[in-house]
Amino acid sequence: MTTQESFKKRIRARMAKTGEKYSAARRALLPQPSSADAPAGWVSQPESTDEQVRKATGRGWDEWVALIDAGPGRDATHTEIAAWLNAHTEIGGWWAQGVTVGYERITGKRLPGQMPDGTFTISRSRTVPTLPDALKALIEDDESRAALLPDLVATRTSKAGVKSPRYALTDSSDGAALGSVLFNFDPAPAGTRLTVSHEKIATSAATEPWKEFWADWLTALAQSVDQPD
């Protein structure tokens, strides 16, 4: 895991220089979010392109922003905006939610990956060359899970036997809370499509390092497991 190991070395170097704890040094080194790819006046990009939203709803993003600004306005909550769109347009419930999220991203009320509670969620997937049941058993076993995540403590928070187990994450060095992770195991021609969804990430700046971490982790896992029979 070259990228993650390099980041850890930078963290430890800062700890030695400043005397900070691991979690404090890590937070200080996280990159800040950028809005360079967003059009002028937009804080961040919505998931759907202007062409997609216009084709589906009859309006482009700038038109939706102007309409919502003139309606419920920027002080309205997500629920209030979506309800207003449902009552005053014909786009339907699904697109009312999508337009609301897009509006929140464009205006800075919600950043990419941000949930209604203000935290962030990211996900990464990879095909792992082993059967779903075997892979699920590997991750659910306390000993093997600890070996797979040596710098983290993953404490199960979901009930036994669920299809997609969930774990609370903490830093093994200082016990700092790092959100929660959900594992999904989907059959694939070459084994299992494993999706890791990391939820409750505290800041937008922390999402990119976690994306890199889970991508590297999945690569290492895929290279280490046994091939399916």
C-alpha positions as CSV (number, residue, x, y, z in Angstrom):
1,M,0.0,0.0,0.0
2,T,2.5,2.6,-1.2
3,T,0.3,5.7,-1.1
4,Q,-1.0,5.0,2.4
5,E,2.5,4.1,3.8
6,S,3.9,7.3,2.4
7,F,1.1,9.3,4.1
8,K,1.8,7.5,7.4
9,K,5.5,8.4,7.2
10,R,4.5,12.0,6.8
11,I,2.3,11.8,9.8
12,R,5.0,10.2,12.0
13,A,7.5,12.8,10.9
14,R,5.1,15.6,11.9
15,M,4.5,13.9,15.3
16,A,8.2,13.8,15.9
17,K,8.6,17.5,15.0
18,T,5.5,18.9,16.8
19,G,4.8,16.4,19.5
20,E,1.2,16.0,18.3
21,K,-0.8,12.8,18.7
22,Y,-1.3,10.6,15.6
23,S,-4.9,11.8,15.0
24,A,-4.0,15.5,15.3
25,A,-1.0,15.2,13.0
26,R,-3.1,13.2,10.5
27,R,-5.8,15.9,10.5
28,A,-3.2,18.6,9.9
29,L,-1.9,16.9,6.8
30,L,-5.2,16.1,5.1
31,P,-5.6,18.1,1.8
32,Q,-8.2,20.8,1.6
33,P,-11.1,20.5,-0.8
34,S,-11.0,22.4,-4.1
35,S,-13.8,23.9,-6.2
36,A,-11.5,24.4,-9.2
37,D,-13.6,22.2,-11.5
38,A,-16.9,23.9,-10.7
39,P,-18.2,26.6,-13.1
40,A,-17.9,30.2,-12.0
41,G,-20.3,30.9,-9.1
42,W,-20.7,27.2,-8.3
43,V,-19.2,25.9,-5.0
44,S,-19.1,22.3,-6.3
45,Q,-20.4,20.2,-9.2
46,P,-23.7,18.3,-8.9
47,E,-23.7,14.6,-9.7
48,S,-25.9,15.0,-12.9
49,T,-24.6,17.2,-15.7
50,D,-26.4,20.2,-17.0
51,E,-27.4,18.2,-20.1
52,Q,-28.8,15.3,-18.0
53,V,-30.8,17.4,-15.7
54,R,-32.2,19.5,-18.6
55,K,-33.2,16.4,-20.5
56,A,-35.0,14.9,-17.5
57,T,-36.6,18.0,-16.0
58,G,-36.8,20.6,-18.8
59,R,-34.4,23.0,-16.9
60,G,-30.6,23.4,-16.6
61,W,-28.8,23.9,-13.3
62,D,-28.6,27.7,-13.5
63,E,-32.4,27.8,-14.1
64,W,-33.1,25.5,-11.1
65,V,-30.8,27.6,-8.9
66,A,-32.7,30.8,-9.9
67,L,-36.1,29.1,-9.4
68,I,-35.3,27.8,-5.9
69,D,-33.7,31.0,-4.9
70,A,-36.9,32.8,-5.8
71,G,-39.0,30.1,-4.0
72,P,-38.0,28.6,-0.7
73,G,-34.5,30.3,-0.9
74,R,-31.1,29.4,0.5
75,D,-32.1,29.3,4.1
76,A,-34.6,26.5,3.5
77,T,-33.7,23.0,4.6
78,H,-33.3,20.0,2.3
79,T,-36.8,18.7,3.2
80,E,-38.4,22.1,2.6
81,I,-36.8,22.5,-0.8
82,A,-37.7,19.0,-2.0
83,A,-41.3,19.5,-0.7
84,W,-41.5,22.8,-2.5
85,L,-40.3,21.3,-5.8
86,N,-42.9,18.5,-5.4
87,A,-45.6,21.0,-4.9
88,H,-44.7,23.6,-7.6
89,T,-43.2,21.5,-10.4
90,E,-44.0,18.3,-12.3
91,I,-40.6,16.6,-12.0
92,G,-41.7,14.0,-9.5
93,G,-40.2,12.9,-6.2
94,W,-37.0,11.3,-7.4
95,W,-35.9,14.3,-9.4
96,A,-37.2,16.6,-6.7
97,Q,-34.6,15.0,-4.4
98,G,-31.9,15.0,-7.1
99,V,-32.4,18.7,-8.0
100,T,-32.4,19.6,-4.3
101,V,-29.0,17.8,-3.7
102,G,-27.6,19.5,-6.9
103,Y,-28.8,22.9,-5.7
104,E,-27.2,22.3,-2.3
105,R,-23.9,21.4,-4.0
106,I,-23.9,24.3,-6.4
107,T,-24.7,26.8,-3.6
108,G,-22.4,25.3,-1.0
109,K,-25.2,24.0,1.3
110,R,-23.9,20.5,0.7
111,L,-20.5,19.3,-0.6
112,P,-19.9,16.2,-2.7
113,G,-20.5,13.1,-0.6
114,Q,-22.0,15.0,2.2
115,M,-25.0,13.6,4.1
116,P,-27.9,15.5,5.7
117,D,-26.1,15.2,9.1
118,G,-23.1,17.1,7.7
119,T,-20.8,14.0,7.5
120,F,-19.4,12.5,4.4
121,T,-19.6,9.1,2.7
122,I,-17.2,7.5,0.1
123,S,-17.1,4.1,-1.4
124,R,-14.7,1.9,-3.3
125,S,-15.2,-1.4,-5.1
126,R,-13.0,-4.2,-6.5
127,T,-13.4,-7.8,-7.7
128,V,-11.7,-10.1,-5.2
129,P,-10.9,-13.6,-6.6
130,T,-12.7,-15.7,-3.9
131,L,-16.3,-16.7,-3.3
132,P,-18.6,-14.3,-1.4
133,D,-19.2,-16.6,1.6
134,A,-15.5,-17.1,2.1
135,L,-14.7,-13.4,1.8
136,K,-17.5,-12.5,4.1
137,A,-16.2,-15.0,6.7
138,L,-12.7,-13.6,6.4
139,I,-13.9,-10.1,7.2
140,E,-16.4,-11.1,9.9
141,D,-13.8,-13.1,11.8
142,D,-12.3,-10.9,14.5
143,E,-8.8,-12.2,14.2
144,S,-8.5,-12.0,10.4
145,R,-10.2,-8.6,10.3
146,A,-7.7,-7.2,12.8
147,A,-4.9,-8.6,10.6
148,L,-6.4,-7.0,7.5
149,L,-6.8,-3.6,9.2
150,P,-3.8,-3.3,11.5
151,D,-4.0,0.5,12.0
152,L,-7.7,0.5,12.7
153,V,-10.1,-1.1,15.2
154,A,-13.3,-2.3,13.5
155,T,-16.0,-3.0,16.0
156,R,-19.2,-4.7,14.7
157,T,-22.3,-2.6,15.1
158,S,-24.7,-4.7,12.9
159,K,-26.5,-7.9,13.9
160,A,-25.0,-11.3,13.2
161,G,-26.0,-12.8,9.9
162,V,-26.9,-9.6,8.1
163,K,-26.0,-9.5,4.4
164,S,-23.9,-6.4,4.7
165,P,-22.0,-6.1,8.0
166,R,-21.2,-2.7,9.4
167,Y,-18.3,-1.8,11.8
168,A,-17.5,1.3,13.8
169,L,-13.9,2.4,13.1
170,T,-11.4,3.9,15.5
171,D,-7.7,4.7,15.3
172,S,-5.7,1.9,16.9
173,S,-3.1,4.4,18.2
174,D,-5.3,6.8,20.1
175,G,-8.9,5.6,19.9
176,A,-10.1,8.5,17.8
177,A,-13.5,7.9,16.0
178,L,-13.1,7.5,12.3
179,G,-16.7,6.8,11.2
180,S,-18.1,3.5,10.2
181,V,-17.6,1.1,7.3
182,L,-20.2,-1.2,5.5
183,F,-19.1,-4.2,3.4
184,N,-21.2,-5.5,0.5
185,F,-20.4,-8.8,-1.1
186,D,-21.8,-9.3,-4.6
187,P,-21.2,-12.4,-6.8
188,A,-19.0,-11.7,-9.8
189,P,-17.7,-13.9,-12.7
190,A,-14.2,-13.8,-11.3
191,G,-15.1,-14.1,-7.6
192,T,-16.8,-11.4,-5.4
193,R,-17.4,-7.7,-6.1
194,L,-16.5,-6.2,-2.7
195,T,-17.8,-2.7,-2.0
196,V,-16.5,-0.8,1.0
197,S,-18.7,2.2,2.0
198,H,-17.0,4.5,4.6
199,E,-19.6,6.6,6.3
200,K,-19.6,9.3,9.0
201,I,-16.3,10.9,7.8
202,A,-16.1,14.1,9.6
203,T,-14.8,16.5,6.9
204,S,-14.7,16.8,3.1
205,A,-10.9,17.1,3.3
206,A,-10.7,13.7,4.8
207,T,-12.5,11.9,2.0
208,E,-9.6,11.8,-0.6
209,P,-7.1,10.1,1.7
210,W,-9.8,7.6,2.7
211,K,-10.6,6.9,-1.0
212,E,-6.9,6.2,-1.5
213,F,-6.7,4.1,1.6
214,W,-9.6,1.8,0.6
215,A,-8.5,1.5,-3.0
216,D,-5.0,0.4,-1.8
217,W,-6.6,-1.9,0.8
218,L,-8.8,-3.6,-1.8
219,T,-5.9,-4.1,-4.1
220,A,-3.8,-5.7,-1.4
221,L,-6.8,-7.9,-0.3
222,A,-7.4,-9.1,-3.9
223,Q,-3.7,-10.0,-4.2
224,S,-3.6,-11.9,-0.9
225,V,-6.8,-14.1,-0.9
226,D,-7.0,-17.7,-2.2
227,Q,-8.5,-18.3,-5.6
228,P,-12.0,-19.8,-5.7
229,D,-12.3,-23.5,-6.4
